[in-house]
């Protein structure tokens, strides 16, 4: 006789009695989901793992410290049988059948009346996978299918747009330092669901090629000394498209709030009454040095690191940076947007006491295929930038951490 497939269903267990027999590793894995479902969990077991015991100690479940006994399943809606005693498992399974209680057995799935699917979650969606192969169940394959679906939903490679619950608005998404794999899972998912994407030049441009044809991409590139889109125009574009009922992603390089003018955009949206979501990104100030083998802190070398903008020269009246104070620090100094000002920055630091021999590294196009690292000192960095033709975008690292990984004993991403 052919075996019929299991009928999938979602059990609503909130406030309902659930009995778990056995307090070992199986229970430890299954209990959190039962507790999260709001079930009234009763554990029957003479002992338990430390994690399960902690759940009892905090009142998340009721623990009866003894082996299974007939009658333990009275008034239960659902039972998980996971003891190491085959006789007790069989007896409990028979009791469950008598009382018509759905029963999951860890030791013998074929003797159970219910199976636990491989489950995962992504943004309010629960993915549950059950095998339908009559020749045998393969838990590893089932879990792999679950993982693939959940990961696809999370990173946007499996596009499942919202219809009823979708709310127009703007997401300020930090795209990371440039490598498309370094955008956050949430950022990638929102990008996959967007109607309009307003993108910076320094964002992960390769991701734009993956967008569906209907998505409108607006170039908001602010190329130094080249064409640019004024911030006011960007703000207006965000508001305009959101007011048309569209889902808008503002794709920015690094993190929206690290020299990214993200707060200006968020304020403009708030003034216009447009819902705004901020998705943090990996800042180039730490990720680009790391990709080049430079830790911004290291035990015994640097207990601090400071990130400053170098787009304004130290002697410019608009500068808000206390360069003299920075020169006195012993930690790492990371300068963003400072390639064309590095000569003036280096002179100012040396004039205020920083040693001319302080190591400096410039990492151009960090985390991308074009990444390259150029090393110098404070005394030589201006000439090195000129002779090596270092161009933006580049992250500048100043401090002894530059030499920590100089032996090349590990592999970087470049």
The 8 nearest C-alpha neighbors of each residue, nearest first, counted from 0:
[[1, 2, 3, 133, 4, 134, 132, 109],
 [0, 2, 3, 133, 4, 134, 132, 131],
 [3, 1, 133, 0, 4, 134, 5, 132],
 [2, 4, 1, 5, 133, 131, 6, 0],
 [5, 3, 131, 6, 2, 133, 132, 130],
 [4, 6, 7, 3, 131, 129, 113, 114],
 [5, 7, 4, 8, 3, 113, 129, 114],
 [8, 6, 5, 9, 129, 127, 116, 128],
 [7, 9, 10, 6, 5, 127, 11, 113],
 [8, 10, 11, 7, 127, 12, 125, 6],
 [9, 11, 12, 8, 36, 13, 77, 76],
 [12, 10, 13, 9, 36, 15, 38, 37],
 [13, 11, 38, 15, 10, 36, 14, 37],
 [12, 14, 37, 38, 15, 36, 11, 39],
 [15, 13, 38, 39, 37, 12, 16, 36],
 [14, 16, 12, 38, 39, 13, 17, 76],
 [17, 15, 39, 75, 76, 40, 38, 18],
 [16, 18, 40, 77, 75, 78, 39, 76],
 [19, 17, 78, 41, 42, 40, 79, 20],
 [18, 20, 79, 42, 78, 80, 41, 43],
 [19, 21, 80, 43, 81, 82, 42, 44],
 [22, 20, 82, 44, 81, 23, 43, 19],
 [21, 23, 47, 26, 44, 46, 48, 51],
 [24, 22, 26, 47, 25, 48, 21, 27],
 [23, 25, 27, 26, 28, 22, 48, 47],
 [26, 24, 28, 27, 23, 29, 81, 105],
 [25, 27, 29, 28, 22, 24, 23, 30],
 [26, 28, 24, 25, 30, 29, 51, 23],
 [29, 27, 25, 26, 30, 24, 31, 32],
 [30, 28, 26, 27, 31, 32, 25, 33],
 [29, 31, 33, 32, 26, 27, 28, 34],
 [32, 30, 34, 33, 29, 35, 28, 27],
 [31, 33, 35, 34, 30, 29, 36, 28],
 [34, 32, 36, 30, 35, 31, 38, 37],
 [33, 35, 31, 37, 36, 32, 38, 30],
 [34, 36, 32, 37, 33, 31, 38, 30],
 [37, 35, 33, 34, 38, 13, 32, 12],
 [38, 36, 13, 34, 35, 14, 12, 39],
 [37, 39, 13, 12, 14, 15, 40, 36],
 [40, 38, 16, 14, 15, 17, 37, 41],
 [39, 41, 17, 60, 38, 18, 16, 61],
 [42, 40, 61, 18, 60, 62, 17, 19],
 [43, 41, 62, 19, 18, 61, 20, 63],
 [44, 42, 63, 20, 62, 64, 21, 19],
 [43, 45, 21, 65, 66, 64, 46, 22],
 [44, 46, 65, 64, 66, 43, 47, 63],
 [47, 45, 44, 22, 64, 48, 65, 21],
 [48, 46, 22, 23, 52, 51, 49, 44],
 [47, 49, 51, 50, 23, 52, 22, 24],
 [50, 48, 52, 51, 53, 47, 54, 27],
 [49, 51, 53, 52, 48, 54, 27, 47],
 [52, 50, 54, 48, 53, 49, 27, 47],
 [53, 51, 49, 55, 54, 50, 47, 48],
 [52, 54, 56, 50, 55, 51, 49, 57],
 [55, 53, 51, 59, 57, 52, 56, 60],
 [54, 56, 60, 52, 58, 53, 57, 59],
 [57, 55, 53, 58, 54, 52, 59, 60],
 [56, 58, 54, 55, 59, 53, 60, 52],
 [59, 57, 55, 60, 56, 54, 61, 53],
 [58, 60, 54, 57, 55, 34, 61, 56],
 [59, 61, 40, 55, 58, 41, 54, 62],
 [62, 60, 41, 42, 55, 40, 63, 58],
 [61, 63, 42, 41, 43, 64, 55, 60],
 [62, 64, 43, 65, 42, 44, 61, 41],
 [65, 63, 45, 44, 62, 43, 46, 66],
 [64, 66, 45, 44, 63, 43, 67, 46],
 [67, 65, 44, 45, 43, 68, 64, 21],
 [66, 68, 43, 87, 65, 20, 71, 69],
 [67, 69, 71, 70, 66, 91, 87, 65],
 [70, 68, 71, 67, 91, 94, 72, 90],
 [69, 71, 72, 73, 68, 94, 67, 91],
 [72, 70, 69, 73, 68, 67, 18, 43],
 [71, 73, 75, 70, 74, 18, 95, 94],
 [72, 74, 75, 70, 71, 98, 95, 76],
 [75, 73, 72, 76, 16, 98, 100, 71],
 [76, 74, 16, 72, 73, 17, 77, 18],
 [75, 77, 100, 16, 17, 15, 74, 101],
 [78, 76, 101, 17, 100, 75, 102, 18],
 [79, 77, 18, 102, 17, 19, 103, 80],
 [78, 80, 19, 103, 102, 20, 104, 81],
 [81, 79, 104, 20, 103, 19, 82, 105],
 [80, 82, 21, 105, 20, 79, 104, 25],
 [83, 81, 21, 84, 20, 80, 88, 22],
 [82, 84, 85, 81, 21, 88, 106, 87],
 [83, 85, 87, 82, 86, 88, 81, 89],
 [86, 84, 88, 87, 89, 83, 82, 106],
 [87, 85, 89, 88, 84, 90, 91, 83],
 [88, 86, 90, 84, 89, 85, 91, 67],
 [87, 89, 85, 91, 86, 90, 92, 84],
 [88, 90, 92, 86, 87, 91, 85, 93],
 [91, 89, 87, 93, 92, 88, 86, 94],
 [92, 90, 94, 88, 93, 89, 87, 95],
 [91, 93, 89, 95, 90, 94, 88, 96],
 [92, 94, 96, 90, 91, 95, 89, 97],
 [95, 93, 91, 97, 96, 92, 98, 90],
 [94, 96, 100, 92, 98, 93, 97, 99],
 [97, 95, 99, 93, 94, 98, 100, 92],
 [98, 96, 94, 95, 99, 93, 100, 92],
 [97, 99, 95, 100, 96, 94, 73, 72],
 [100, 98, 96, 97, 95, 101, 94, 76],
 [99, 101, 95, 98, 76, 77, 102, 96],
 [100, 102, 77, 112, 113, 78, 99, 76],
 [101, 103, 78, 112, 113, 111, 79, 100],
 [102, 104, 79, 113, 111, 114, 80, 78],
 [105, 103, 80, 111, 106, 108, 107, 79],
 [104, 106, 81, 107, 80, 108, 103, 25],
 [105, 107, 104, 108, 81, 85, 88, 80],
 [108, 106, 109, 104, 110, 105, 111, 103],
 [107, 109, 111, 110, 104, 105, 106, 114],
 [108, 110, 107, 111, 112, 104, 114, 113],
 [111, 109, 108, 107, 112, 104, 92, 89],
 [112, 110, 108, 103, 104, 113, 109, 102],
 [111, 113, 102, 101, 103, 110, 114, 96],
 [114, 112, 103, 102, 111, 101, 115, 108],
 [115, 113, 103, 116, 108, 112, 111, 104],
 [114, 116, 117, 113, 103, 129, 118, 127],
 [117, 115, 129, 128, 127, 118, 114, 141],
 [116, 118, 128, 142, 127, 145, 141, 115],
 [119, 117, 127, 126, 116, 128, 145, 125],
 [118, 120, 126, 125, 149, 145, 127, 121],
 [119, 121, 125, 124, 126, 149, 122, 123],
 [120, 122, 124, 123, 153, 149, 152, 125],
 [123, 121, 124, 120, 153, 125, 152, 185],
 [122, 124, 121, 125, 120, 126, 119, 164],
 [125, 123, 121, 120, 122, 126, 119, 149],
 [126, 124, 120, 119, 127, 121, 123, 118],
 [125, 127, 119, 118, 120, 124, 128, 145],
 [128, 126, 118, 116, 117, 125, 119, 129],
 [127, 129, 117, 116, 145, 141, 118, 126],
 [130, 128, 116, 131, 141, 127, 117, 115],
 [129, 131, 132, 136, 141, 128, 137, 138],
 [132, 130, 4, 133, 129, 5, 136, 3],
 [131, 133, 134, 130, 135, 136, 4, 137],
 [134, 132, 135, 131, 2, 136, 4, 3],
 [135, 133, 132, 136, 131, 2, 137, 130],
 [136, 134, 133, 132, 137, 130, 131, 138],
 [135, 137, 130, 138, 132, 134, 133, 131],
 [136, 138, 140, 139, 141, 135, 130, 132],
 [139, 137, 141, 140, 142, 136, 117, 130],
 [138, 140, 142, 141, 137, 143, 144, 136],
 [139, 141, 143, 142, 137, 138, 144, 130],
 [140, 142, 138, 144, 139, 143, 128, 145],
 [143, 141, 145, 139, 140, 144, 117, 138],
 [142, 144, 140, 146, 145, 141, 139, 147],
 [145, 143, 147, 141, 142, 146, 140, 148],
 [146, 144, 142, 148, 143, 147, 128, 149],
 [145, 147, 143, 149, 144, 148, 150, 142],
 [146, 148, 144, 150, 145, 149, 151, 143],
 [147, 149, 151, 145, 150, 146, 152, 144],
 [150, 148, 152, 146, 151, 147, 153, 145],
 [151, 149, 153, 147, 152, 148, 146, 154],
 [150, 152, 157, 156, 148, 149, 153, 154],
 [153, 151, 149, 157, 155, 150, 154, 148],
 [152, 154, 150, 151, 155, 184, 188, 121],
 [155, 153, 184, 188, 187, 151, 156, 152],
 [154, 156, 188, 191, 157, 152, 158, 187],
 [157, 155, 151, 154, 158, 152, 191, 188],
 [158, 156, 151, 152, 155, 159, 148, 154],
 [159, 157, 155, 156, 160, 191, 152, 192],
 [158, 160, 157, 161, 152, 192, 155, 191],
 [161, 159, 192, 158, 162, 165, 191, 193],
 [160, 162, 165, 164, 163, 159, 192, 166],
 [161, 163, 165, 164, 160, 166, 159, 192],
 [164, 162, 165, 161, 166, 160, 167, 159],
 [165, 163, 162, 161, 166, 167, 160, 123],
 [164, 166, 161, 162, 163, 167, 160, 246],
 [165, 167, 164, 168, 246, 244, 245, 274],
 [168, 166, 246, 244, 245, 241, 165, 169],
 [169, 167, 274, 241, 246, 273, 275, 247],
 [168, 170, 247, 275, 248, 246, 276, 274],
 [169, 171, 276, 248, 275, 172, 277, 249],
 [172, 170, 277, 249, 278, 276, 248, 169],
 [173, 171, 278, 250, 186, 170, 249, 174],
 [172, 174, 280, 254, 251, 279, 255, 253],
 [175, 173, 182, 252, 202, 251, 253, 280],
 [174, 176, 253, 281, 280, 182, 252, 173],
 [175, 177, 283, 253, 252, 178, 282, 366],
 [178, 176, 203, 175, 202, 367, 179, 366],
 [177, 179, 367, 366, 180, 181, 203, 176],
 [180, 178, 203, 181, 182, 177, 206, 205],
 [179, 181, 178, 182, 183, 177, 203, 175],
 [182, 180, 179, 178, 175, 183, 281, 176],
 [181, 183, 174, 175, 180, 179, 186, 187],
 [184, 182, 186, 185, 187, 181, 280, 174],
 [183, 185, 154, 187, 186, 153, 188, 182],
 [186, 184, 188, 183, 187, 189, 153, 154],
 [187, 185, 183, 189, 188, 184, 172, 190],
 [186, 188, 190, 154, 184, 185, 189, 155],
 [187, 189, 155, 154, 185, 191, 190, 186],
 [190, 188, 192, 186, 191, 187, 193, 185],
 [189, 191, 187, 193, 188, 192, 186, 248],
 [190, 192, 188, 155, 189, 193, 187, 210],
 [193, 191, 189, 190, 160, 188, 194, 158],
 [194, 192, 246, 190, 195, 247, 191, 248],
 [193, 195, 214, 246, 245, 247, 215, 192],
 [194, 196, 215, 247, 193, 214, 216, 248],
 [197, 195, 248, 216, 247, 249, 198, 217],
 [198, 196, 217, 249, 216, 250, 218, 219],
 [197, 199, 250, 218, 219, 196, 249, 251],
 [200, 198, 220, 219, 202, 251, 201, 250],
 [199, 201, 220, 202, 198, 221, 222, 219],
 [202, 200, 252, 199, 177, 203, 251, 176],
 [201, 203, 252, 251, 199, 174, 200, 204],
 [204, 202, 177, 179, 205, 174, 206, 178],
 [205, 203, 206, 207, 202, 200, 177, 179],
 [204, 206, 207, 203, 208, 179, 209, 178],
 [207, 205, 204, 208, 209, 203, 179, 210],
 [206, 208, 209, 205, 210, 204, 203, 216],
 [207, 209, 206, 210, 205, 204, 211, 212],
 [210, 208, 207, 206, 211, 205, 191, 156],
 [209, 211, 207, 208, 191, 212, 214, 206],
 [210, 212, 213, 214, 209, 191, 208, 207],
 [213, 211, 214, 210, 215, 209, 208, 216],
 [212, 214, 211, 215, 194, 210, 195, 216],
 [215, 213, 194, 212, 195, 211, 216, 210],
 [214, 216, 195, 196, 194, 213, 217, 212],
 [217, 215, 196, 197, 195, 214, 218, 198],
 [218, 216, 197, 196, 219, 198, 215, 195],
 [219, 217, 198, 220, 197, 216, 199, 200],
 [220, 218, 199, 198, 228, 197, 217, 221],
 [221, 219, 200, 199, 218, 222, 227, 228],
 [220, 222, 227, 228, 223, 219, 200, 226],
 [221, 223, 225, 220, 227, 226, 224, 200],
 [224, 222, 225, 221, 226, 227, 391, 220],
 [225, 223, 222, 226, 227, 221, 391, 339],
 [226, 224, 222, 223, 227, 221, 220, 228],
 [225, 227, 222, 221, 224, 228, 220, 223],
 [228, 226, 221, 220, 222, 229, 225, 219],
 [227, 229, 219, 221, 230, 232, 220, 233],
 [228, 230, 232, 231, 227, 233, 221, 219],
 [231, 229, 233, 232, 234, 228, 264, 263],
 [230, 232, 234, 233, 229, 235, 228, 236],
 [231, 233, 235, 229, 230, 234, 236, 228],
 [234, 232, 230, 236, 231, 235, 237, 229],
 [233, 235, 231, 237, 232, 236, 264, 230],
 [234, 236, 232, 238, 233, 237, 239, 231],
 [237, 235, 239, 233, 234, 238, 232, 240],
 [238, 236, 234, 235, 239, 240, 241, 233],
 [237, 239, 235, 241, 236, 240, 242, 268],
 [240, 238, 236, 242, 241, 237, 235, 243],
 [239, 241, 243, 242, 237, 238, 245, 236],
 [240, 242, 245, 168, 238, 243, 244, 239],
 [243, 241, 244, 239, 240, 238, 245, 273],
 [242, 244, 240, 241, 245, 239, 167, 238],
 [245, 243, 167, 242, 241, 246, 240, 168],
 [244, 246, 241, 167, 243, 194, 240, 247],
 [245, 247, 167, 193, 194, 168, 169, 241],
 [248, 246, 169, 195, 193, 196, 245, 194],
 [249, 247, 196, 170, 169, 250, 171, 193],
 [248, 250, 171, 197, 172, 196, 198, 170],
 [251, 249, 198, 172, 248, 197, 174, 202],
 [252, 250, 202, 173, 199, 174, 172, 255],
 [251, 253, 202, 201, 174, 175, 173, 176],
 [254, 252, 175, 282, 176, 173, 281, 280],
 [253, 255, 280, 173, 282, 257, 279, 256],
 [256, 254, 261, 259, 173, 257, 251, 279],
 [255, 257, 261, 259, 254, 258, 260, 262],
 [258, 256, 259, 254, 255, 282, 253, 260],
 [259, 257, 260, 256, 308, 255, 261, 254],
 [258, 260, 255, 257, 261, 256, 254, 251],
 [261, 259, 263, 262, 258, 256, 255, 264],
 [260, 262, 255, 256, 264, 259, 263, 265],
 [261, 263, 265, 264, 260, 266, 256, 255],
 [264, 262, 266, 261, 260, 265, 267, 234],
 [263, 265, 267, 261, 262, 266, 234, 268],
 [266, 264, 262, 268, 267, 263, 269, 261],
 [267, 265, 269, 263, 268, 264, 262, 270],
 [268, 266, 264, 270, 269, 265, 263, 234],
 [267, 269, 271, 273, 265, 266, 270, 272],
 [268, 270, 272, 266, 271, 267, 273, 265],
 [271, 269, 267, 268, 272, 266, 273, 265],
 [270, 272, 268, 269, 273, 267, 238, 266],
 [271, 273, 269, 270, 268, 274, 267, 238],
 [272, 274, 268, 271, 269, 168, 275, 238],
 [275, 273, 168, 169, 272, 276, 268, 269],
 [274, 276, 169, 170, 168, 273, 277, 265],
 [275, 277, 170, 171, 169, 278, 274, 168],
 [276, 278, 171, 170, 172, 279, 275, 255],
 [277, 279, 172, 171, 173, 186, 276, 280],
 [280, 278, 173, 254, 277, 172, 255, 281],
 [279, 281, 173, 254, 175, 253, 174, 282],
 [282, 280, 175, 253, 254, 283, 176, 286],
 [281, 283, 253, 254, 284, 175, 280, 285],
 [282, 284, 176, 286, 287, 285, 253, 281],
 [283, 285, 282, 286, 287, 333, 306, 394],
 [284, 286, 283, 288, 287, 282, 289, 295],
 [287, 285, 283, 289, 288, 284, 290, 282],
 [286, 288, 365, 290, 283, 289, 285, 366],
 [289, 287, 293, 291, 290, 286, 285, 292],
 [290, 288, 293, 286, 292, 291, 287, 294],
 [289, 291, 287, 412, 288, 411, 292, 286],
 [292, 290, 288, 289, 293, 411, 287, 372],
 [291, 293, 289, 290, 411, 404, 288, 294],
 [292, 294, 288, 289, 291, 401, 295, 404],
 [295, 293, 296, 289, 400, 297, 288, 292],
 [294, 296, 331, 304, 293, 400, 285, 297],
 [297, 295, 301, 294, 302, 303, 304, 400],
 [298, 296, 301, 300, 299, 294, 400, 302],
 [299, 297, 300, 301, 296, 302, 400, 294],
 [298, 300, 297, 301, 302, 296, 400, 399],
 [299, 301, 297, 298, 400, 399, 302, 296],
 [302, 300, 330, 296, 297, 303, 299, 331],
 [301, 303, 296, 330, 297, 300, 298, 304],
 [304, 302, 330, 301, 296, 331, 305, 295],
 [303, 305, 331, 330, 332, 295, 296, 306],
 [304, 306, 332, 333, 331, 307, 303, 330],
 [307, 305, 333, 334, 332, 304, 284, 308],
 [308, 306, 334, 333, 335, 309, 305, 320],
 [307, 309, 335, 310, 334, 336, 337, 306],
 [310, 308, 337, 336, 311, 335, 334, 307],
 [309, 311, 336, 337, 308, 312, 340, 335],
 [310, 312, 309, 318, 315, 313, 317, 340],
 [311, 313, 315, 314, 340, 309, 310, 343],
 [314, 312, 315, 318, 344, 311, 343, 322],
 [313, 315, 312, 316, 318, 343, 311, 317],
 [316, 314, 312, 317, 318, 313, 311, 319],
 [315, 317, 318, 314, 313, 319, 312, 311],
 [316, 318, 315, 319, 311, 314, 312, 313],
 [317, 319, 316, 315, 320, 311, 313, 312],
 [318, 320, 317, 321, 316, 313, 311, 322],
 [321, 319, 318, 322, 313, 307, 308, 325],
 [322, 320, 324, 323, 325, 319, 318, 313],
 [321, 323, 325, 324, 320, 326, 348, 313],
 [324, 322, 326, 325, 351, 321, 348, 327],
 [325, 323, 327, 322, 326, 321, 328, 351],
 [324, 326, 322, 328, 327, 323, 321, 348],
 [325, 327, 348, 323, 353, 324, 328, 351],
 [326, 328, 324, 325, 329, 323, 352, 353],
 [329, 327, 325, 326, 330, 324, 331, 332],
 [328, 330, 327, 331, 301, 398, 303, 326],
 [331, 329, 301, 303, 304, 328, 302, 398],
 [332, 330, 304, 398, 397, 295, 305, 303],
 [331, 333, 305, 397, 304, 396, 306, 334],
 [334, 332, 396, 306, 395, 305, 397, 307],
 [333, 335, 395, 307, 308, 309, 306, 337],
 [334, 336, 308, 394, 337, 309, 307, 395],
 [337, 335, 309, 310, 308, 338, 334, 392],
 [336, 338, 309, 340, 310, 335, 341, 339],
 [339, 337, 341, 340, 336, 391, 393, 390],
 [338, 340, 337, 341, 342, 336, 310, 390],
 [341, 339, 337, 338, 342, 343, 312, 344],
 [340, 342, 344, 338, 343, 337, 339, 345],
 [343, 341, 381, 345, 344, 340, 346, 380],
 [342, 344, 346, 345, 341, 340, 347, 312],
 [343, 345, 341, 347, 342, 346, 340, 348],
 [344, 346, 348, 342, 377, 347, 343, 341],
 [347, 345, 349, 343, 348, 344, 350, 342],
 [346, 348, 350, 344, 345, 349, 343, 351],
 [347, 349, 326, 345, 351, 353, 350, 346],
 [350, 348, 353, 352, 346, 351, 347, 354],
 [351, 349, 347, 348, 352, 346, 353, 323],
 [352, 350, 348, 349, 323, 326, 353, 347],
 [351, 353, 349, 350, 326, 354, 348, 327],
 [354, 352, 349, 326, 348, 351, 355, 327],
 [353, 355, 356, 357, 349, 352, 377, 348],
 [356, 354, 378, 377, 357, 349, 353, 376],
 [355, 357, 376, 354, 377, 358, 378, 353],
 [356, 358, 376, 354, 355, 377, 398, 359],
 [359, 357, 376, 398, 399, 397, 401, 375],
 [358, 360, 397, 376, 375, 396, 374, 377],
 [361, 359, 374, 396, 373, 395, 375, 401],
 [360, 362, 395, 373, 372, 394, 393, 363],
 [363, 361, 372, 393, 394, 371, 365, 360],
 [362, 364, 393, 365, 371, 370, 392, 361],
 [365, 363, 370, 392, 369, 367, 393, 366],
 [364, 366, 370, 287, 363, 367, 362, 176],
 [367, 365, 178, 177, 290, 370, 287, 413],
 [368, 366, 369, 178, 370, 365, 364, 177],
 [367, 369, 370, 413, 366, 364, 365, 178],
 [368, 370, 367, 364, 371, 365, 363, 413],
 [371, 369, 364, 365, 367, 363, 368, 413],
 [370, 372, 363, 362, 369, 373, 364, 365],
 [371, 373, 362, 361, 363, 374, 360, 291],
 [372, 374, 361, 360, 362, 371, 375, 387],
 [375, 373, 360, 359, 361, 372, 376, 358],
 [376, 374, 359, 380, 379, 358, 360, 383],
 [377, 375, 358, 359, 379, 378, 356, 357],
 [376, 378, 355, 345, 380, 379, 357, 356],
 [377, 379, 355, 376, 380, 356, 345, 381],
 [380, 378, 376, 377, 382, 381, 375, 383],
 [379, 381, 383, 375, 377, 382, 376, 384],
 [382, 380, 342, 384, 383, 379, 341, 385],
 [381, 383, 385, 384, 380, 379, 386, 342],
 [384, 382, 380, 386, 385, 381, 387, 379],
 [383, 385, 389, 381, 387, 382, 388, 386],
 [386, 384, 382, 388, 383, 387, 381, 389],
 [385, 387, 383, 388, 384, 382, 389, 381],
 [388, 386, 384, 389, 385, 383, 373, 382],
 [389, 387, 385, 386, 384, 390, 383, 382],
 [388, 390, 384, 387, 385, 363, 391, 338],
 [389, 391, 388, 392, 393, 338, 363, 384],
 [392, 390, 393, 338, 363, 389, 336, 364],
 [391, 393, 364, 363, 390, 336, 394, 338],
 [394, 392, 363, 391, 362, 364, 361, 395],
 [393, 395, 362, 335, 361, 334, 363, 396],
 [396, 394, 361, 334, 333, 360, 393, 362],
 [395, 397, 333, 360, 359, 332, 361, 334],
 [398, 396, 359, 332, 331, 358, 333, 395],
 [397, 399, 331, 358, 400, 357, 401, 359],
 [398, 400, 401, 402, 358, 300, 357, 403],
 [401, 399, 403, 402, 398, 294, 293, 295],
 [402, 400, 399, 293, 403, 398, 358, 360],
 [401, 403, 405, 400, 404, 399, 358, 293],
 [404, 402, 400, 405, 401, 293, 399, 294],
 [405, 403, 406, 402, 292, 407, 293, 408],
 [404, 406, 402, 407, 403, 401, 292, 408],
 [407, 405, 408, 404, 403, 402, 409, 292],
 [406, 408, 405, 409, 404, 410, 292, 411],
 [407, 409, 406, 410, 404, 405, 292, 411],
 [410, 408, 407, 411, 292, 404, 406, 405],
 [409, 411, 412, 408, 407, 292, 413, 291],
 [410, 412, 290, 413, 292, 291, 409, 289],
 [413, 411, 290, 366, 410, 291, 292, 367],
 [412, 411, 370, 366, 368, 290, 291, 367]]
